Amino acid sequence: MGAGKEVGRSALLLDFGDRVLLDYGVKLGPEKTEYPIPPQTNLDAAIISHAHLDHSGHLPSLFTNNHCLSFMTSPTLETSKLLWLDSLKIAGFEGFDSGYSKEEIGKVERFTFELGYKRQVNVTERTALEFYDAGHIVGSALTKLYLPSGKTLLYTGDFNAAETRLHHKADLKCGKINYLIMESTYGDRDHPSRKETEKAFAESVIDTLDHGGHALVSAFAVGRSQELIDVLEEYKLNVPVYLDGMGQKAARIMLKYPNAFKNPKFLQRALKKARWVQNEQMRKKAVKDPCVIVTTSGMLQGGPIQYYIKKLYNDENSRIFLTGYQVEGTPGRQLLESGKITVDKMPVDVKMKVERYDFSAHSDRTSLLHTVDKLSPEKIILVHGDAQVAESFRQELAGNGFEVFAPRVGDEIDL
């Protein structure tokens, strides 16, 4: 129903007598939001792998006329609610219909069964579910289904089979798997060493400060903002580190779940030491003297970063750090490709240095291959990857002897 040979609007419908929906997200483009194909059937269950909007963003719309049970971890429900309410607010500002209201968000909460890892529950009379840690963001889960046929299916959602600063690697000790539905976002390349990326990022931030500039760090609200605050704490900068934007609310949720992190005490300390921007006065103070500002949005599409860019784009001593994937057509991609950004509806040349760092929380090609080898499924379905990447990775896996599908949106596969 979505994320077939594309990244965004993840949604898959399993129909084996019982009808189970895996994720129901949106695809946020620069011009418009794209939605998954709506299910034309009554659902028995909806399972959400994690809170990012491309996996959870359209779930409340199902509750306008469908009251199926939904299943997710507690951090996923809490973080998703934060993002749903923010989406409603943006829809109100921009005058478009999000497809749901606060009432539907309330219904999702009432009909959601919150589930921890490694705890098997029945989602229907004939089908059981078990979550495993996906290592992607707080609460992210690999979904294992025990089907009526006696076969098992694992849906990865977004997962990371390598450790990151905040999270342990995905828990792939999930027993026999017959069918594997796996993301293929980075099926064509590997990430650079995480330690080296953190070191290069921190050294560039320090160099910026040494030259009297501001280090303006663009970051996603959930996971990335907090990880970067954590990295910067290790390098003991002797200037203020500000946290602005929705990363603050996401941080408050994350701190409620210390068991989700490798070193929760260090993360708590780093976030406590950061200066949380509360008002316009603090923003004005932040742009006066050299400092680090970690803020949303991660692709420069909105949020407080717009204020800081407006104030600093002409400063050759300052730098802007892009720390996540920049979707085609977004201001972040425009900045990378042209060195320009729109300020007060006018394109301007940015004199700040622009740097991009790969802090991805997805598995790379080597990790994906390792996952397939470890689980050794009978059949593999690749989702959540650009068309070219998904197809080339499908061919590589097929060459290794696996039966592999890389479906488009709307395709049906008979297992």
C-alpha positions in Angstrom: 0.0 0.0 0.0 3.1 2.2 0.2 7.0 2.2 0.2 7.2 -0.1 -2.8 10.3 1.0 -4.7 10.1 4.4 -2.9 11.1 5.7 0.6 8.1 7.0 2.5 4.4 6.1 3.3 5.2 2.6 4.5 2.1 0.4 4.5 1.7 -3.3 3.8 -1.5 -5.4 4.1 -1.2 -9.1 4.9 -4.3 -11.1 4.1 -4.4 -14.7 5.2 -8.0 -14.8 6.3 -7.0 -12.4 9.1 -6.1 -9.0 7.7 -3.1 -7.3 9.4 -1.7 -3.9 8.4 2.0 -3.3 8.9 2.7 0.5 9.3 0.6 3.3 7.8 2.8 6.3 7.1 2.9 9.4 5.0 5.5 10.7 2.4 6.4 14.3 3.2 7.4 16.0 -0.1 8.4 19.6 -0.6 5.2 20.3 -2.6 2.7 17.8 -1.2 2.1 15.0 1.2 1.5 11.5 -0.3 -0.6 8.9 1.4 -0.7 5.1 1.2 -3.4 3.3 -0.6 -6.3 3.0 1.8 -7.3 -0.6 2.8 -10.6 -1.6 1.2 -11.4 -4.1 3.8 -12.0 -4.4 7.6 -8.7 -4.8 9.4 -8.2 -7.2 12.3 -5.0 -5.4 13.5 -2.6 -2.6 12.6 1.0 -2.8 13.8 3.3 0.2 13.9 7.1 -0.5 13.8 8.2 3.0 15.1 7.1 6.6 15.4 8.7 8.3 12.4 5.9 9.8 10.3 6.7 7.8 7.2 5.7 4.7 9.2 3.1 6.0 11.7 1.8 9.3 10.2 -1.5 8.3 8.7 -2.6 5.8 11.4 -5.2 8.1 13.0 -7.1 8.4 9.7 -8.0 4.7 9.9 -10.0 5.5 13.1 -12.5 7.7 11.3 -14.4 4.6 10.3 -12.4 1.6 11.5 -11.8 0.5 15.1 -9.3 -2.3 14.7 -6.8 -2.8 17.5 -3.3 -1.4 17.0 -0.1 -2.7 18.4 3.1 -0.8 19.1 5.6 -0.2 22.0 4.9 2.5 24.6 7.6 4.9 23.4 6.3 4.5 19.9 2.8 5.5 20.9 4.0 8.5 23.0 6.3 9.8 20.3 3.8 9.2 17.5 1.2 11.2 19.4 3.7 14.1 19.6 4.2 14.0 15.8 0.5 13.5 15.0 -0.4 16.6 17.1 2.4 18.6 15.4 1.1 17.5 12.0 -2.4 18.7 12.9 -0.9 22.1 13.9 1.0 22.4 10.6 -2.1 21.4 8.7 -4.0 24.2 10.5 -1.3 26.8 9.6 -1.1 25.7 6.0 -4.8 25.2 5.4 -4.9 21.5 4.3 -6.8 18.5 5.6 -4.6 16.0 7.5 -7.3 13.3 7.2 -7.9 13.1 11.0 -8.6 15.3 14.1 -7.7 15.2 17.8 -10.7 12.9 18.2 -9.1 10.2 16.0 -5.8 10.5 17.9 -7.7 9.9 21.1 -9.3 6.8 19.5 -5.9 5.4 18.5 -4.7 5.7 22.1 -7.8 3.9 23.4 -7.5 1.1 20.9 -3.7 0.6 21.1 -2.2 -2.4 22.9 1.2 -1.3 24.2 3.7 -4.2 24.0 7.3 -4.6 25.2 10.0 -6.6 23.5 10.1 -10.4 23.5 6.5 -10.8 24.8 4.2 -12.9 22.6 0.6 -11.8 22.3 -2.3 -12.8 20.1 -3.3 -10.1 17.6 -6.2 -12.3 16.3 -7.5 -15.7 17.4 -5.1 -17.4 15.0 -2.1 -15.0 14.7 0.5 -14.1 17.3 2.9 -11.2 17.5 6.3 -10.7 19.1 8.4 -7.5 19.0 12.2 -7.4 19.0 14.4 -4.3 19.4 15.1 -2.8 16.0 18.0 -0.5 17.1 16.7 2.4 15.0 15.1 4.9 17.5 13.5 4.7 20.9 10.8 2.1 20.8 11.5 0.9 17.3 10.6 -2.8 16.8 11.1 -5.7 14.5 7.7 -7.4 14.1 7.6 -11.2 14.1 4.2 -12.8 13.2 3.3 -16.4 13.9 0.9 -17.2 11.1 -2.0 -19.6 11.1 -0.2 -21.8 8.5 2.6 -22.4 11.1 5.0 -20.2 9.2 6.6 -17.1 10.6 7.1 -13.6 9.0 9.5 -10.9 10.1 8.9 -7.2 9.1 11.9 -5.1 9.9 10.4 -1.6 9.6 13.5 0.7 9.8 16.3 -1.1 11.6 20.0 -0.8 12.4 22.0 -4.0 12.6 25.0 -2.0 13.8 25.5 -0.2 17.2 25.1 3.6 17.4 26.0 6.0 20.2 22.5 5.7 21.8 21.3 2.3 20.8 22.3 -1.3 20.8 22.2 -3.0 17.4 19.0 -4.7 16.3 18.1 -7.9 18.1 18.2 -10.6 15.3 18.0 -13.5 17.7 14.3 -14.0 16.8 14.3 -17.7 15.8 13.2 -19.3 12.5 11.9 -16.9 9.9 10.1 -18.1 6.7 9.3 -14.7 5.2 11.3 -11.6 5.6 9.9 -8.1 4.7 13.0 -5.9 4.9 13.9 -2.2 4.3 16.4 -1.6 1.5 17.1 2.1 2.0 20.9 1.7 1.8 21.0 -1.5 -0.2 23.6 0.0 -2.5 26.2 1.4 -0.1 27.9 1.3 3.3 28.0 4.0 6.0 31.4 5.4 7.0 32.7 4.4 10.4 30.4 5.9 13.1 33.3 6.8 15.4 35.2 8.5 12.6 32.0 10.5 11.6 31.4 11.6 15.2 35.1 12.7 15.5 35.1 14.6 12.2 31.8 16.3 13.1 33.0 17.3 16.6 36.4 18.6 15.3 34.6 20.7 12.6 32.3 22.2 15.3 35.4 23.0 17.5 37.1 24.6 14.4 34.1 26.7 13.7 34.0 28.0 17.3 37.8 28.6 17.3 37.2 31.0 14.3 34.5 32.9 16.2 31.6 31.4 14.3 28.4 29.6 15.2 27.9 25.9 14.6 24.3 25.6 13.4 23.4 21.9 13.5 20.3 20.9 11.6 18.8 17.7 13.1 15.7 15.5 13.1 13.6 15.9 16.3 13.4 12.2 17.3 16.7 10.5 18.0 19.2 12.6 16.0 19.0 15.9 18.0 19.6 14.0 21.3 22.4 11.8 19.8 24.3 14.9 18.6 23.9 16.6 22.0 25.4 13.3 23.4 28.3 13.4 21.0 29.1 17.1 21.8 29.1 16.4 25.5 31.9 13.9 25.1 34.1 16.6 23.5 33.6 19.0 26.5 33.1 22.2 24.5 33.7 25.4 26.6 30.8 27.2 24.9 27.0 26.9 25.4 25.2 24.1 23.5 21.6 25.1 22.8 18.7 22.7 22.0 15.8 24.3 20.1 12.7 23.0 18.4 10.6 19.8 18.8 13.8 17.9 19.8 13.0 19.1 23.3 9.6 17.4 23.6 11.1 14.2 22.0 14.0 14.3 24.6 11.5 14.4 27.5 9.8 11.3 26.1 13.1 9.5 25.6 14.2 10.2 29.1 11.2 8.3 30.4 12.6 5.1 28.9 16.2 4.8 30.2 16.3 1.1 29.5 16.1 1.9 25.7 19.6 3.3 25.7 23.1 2.0 26.0 24.3 4.7 28.4 21.2 6.5 29.7 23.1 8.4 32.5 25.5 10.0 30.0 22.5 11.0 27.8 20.7 12.5 30.8 23.7 14.5 31.8 24.3 15.8 28.2 20.7 16.9 27.8 20.6 18.5 31.3 23.7 20.5 30.5 22.3 21.8 27.2 20.5 25.1 27.2 16.9 24.5 26.1 15.7 27.5 24.1 12.3 28.7 25.6 11.6 32.0 23.8 12.7 34.6 21.3 14.9 36.2 23.8 17.0 33.1 24.2 17.3 32.8 20.4 18.6 36.4 20.2 21.1 35.6 22.9 22.2 32.4 21.0 23.1 34.3 17.8 25.3 36.9 19.7 28.3 34.9 20.7 30.0 31.7 19.4 28.0 28.6 20.4 26.5 25.4 19.1 22.8 25.4 18.2 21.1 22.0 17.6 17.7 22.5 16.1 14.9 21.3 13.8 14.1 20.8 11.1 16.5 18.2 9.7 15.8 19.2 6.1 15.5 23.0 6.7 11.8 22.8 5.8 10.6 24.8 8.8 11.1 25.1 12.5 13.5 27.4 14.4 16.4 26.7 12.0 14.7 29.2 9.7 15.3 32.0 12.3 19.0 31.1 12.7 19.7 30.8 9.0 18.2 34.2 8.4 20.5 35.7 11.1 23.7 33.8 10.1 23.7 33.0 6.4 26.1 35.9 5.6 28.6 34.9 8.2 31.7 33.2 6.6 33.0 32.1 10.0 29.8 30.1 10.8 28.9 26.7 9.5 25.7 24.8 9.0 25.8 21.0 9.6 23.3 18.8 7.8 23.1 15.5 9.8 20.4 13.5 8.0 19.2 12.5 4.5 18.0 15.4 2.4 15.0 14.5 0.3 15.0 15.8 -3.3 13.3 19.2 -3.5 13.8 20.1 0.1 15.6 23.3 1.2 18.4 21.1 2.6 19.0 19.4 -0.8 18.7 22.8 -2.5 21.4 24.1 -0.2 23.7 21.2 -0.8 23.3 21.3 -4.6 23.3 25.1 -5.3 24.7 26.8 -2.2 21.5 28.9 -2.1 18.5 29.0 0.3 15.3 31.0 0.4 15.1 33.8 2.9 12.1 36.1 3.0 10.9 34.4 -0.2 14.1 35.4 -2.0 16.9 32.9 -3.0 20.2 34.0 -1.4 23.8 32.8 -1.6 24.8 31.2 1.7 28.3 32.4 2.9 28.3 29.9 5.8 30.2 26.8 5.1 27.9 23.8 4.5 28.9 20.3 5.7 27.0 17.0 5.6 27.6 14.1 8.0 26.1 10.6 7.7 24.5 9.8 11.1 22.1 7.3 9.5 20.1 5.1 11.9 19.4 2.6 9.0 21.2 -0.6 8.2 23.7 -0.3 5.4 24.4 -2.8 2.6 26.8 -5.0 4.6 24.4 -5.1 7.6 21.4 -5.9 5.3 23.4 -8.8 3.7 24.4 -10.0 7.2 20.7 -9.9 8.3 19.6 -12.1 5.3 22.5 -14.6 5.9 21.6 -14.8 9.6 17.9 -15.3 9.2 18.1 -17.3 6.0 14.4 -16.9 5.0 12.6 -18.8 2.3 11.3 -15.6 0.6 12.3 -11.9 0.9 10.3 -8.8 0.1 12.3 -5.6 -0.2 10.5 -2.3 0.7 11.4 1.3 1.7 14.1 1.8 -0.9 14.4 4.0 -4.0 13.5 2.1 -7.2 17.0 1.8 -8.5 18.5 0.8 -5.1 15.7 -1.8 -4.4 16.1 -3.4 -7.8 19.9 -3.7 -7.8 19.8 -5.1 -4.2 17.1 -7.6 -5.3 19.3 -8.8 -8.1 22.3 -9.1 -5.7 20.2 -11.2 -3.3 18.7 -13.3 -6.1 22.3 -14.0 -7.3 23.0 -15.3 -3.8 20.2 -17.9 -4.3 17.3 -16.2 -2.5 13.8 -15.8 -3.8 13.3 -12.0 -3.7 10.6 -9.6 -4.6 10.9 -5.8 -4.9 7.2 -4.8 -5.4 5.8 -1.5 -6.5 3.0 0.3 -4.7 -0.2 -1.6 -5.5 1.5 -4.9 -6.3 0.3 -8.2 -4.7 2.6 -11.1 -3.8 1.2 -14.6 -3.2 3.4 -16.2 -0.5 
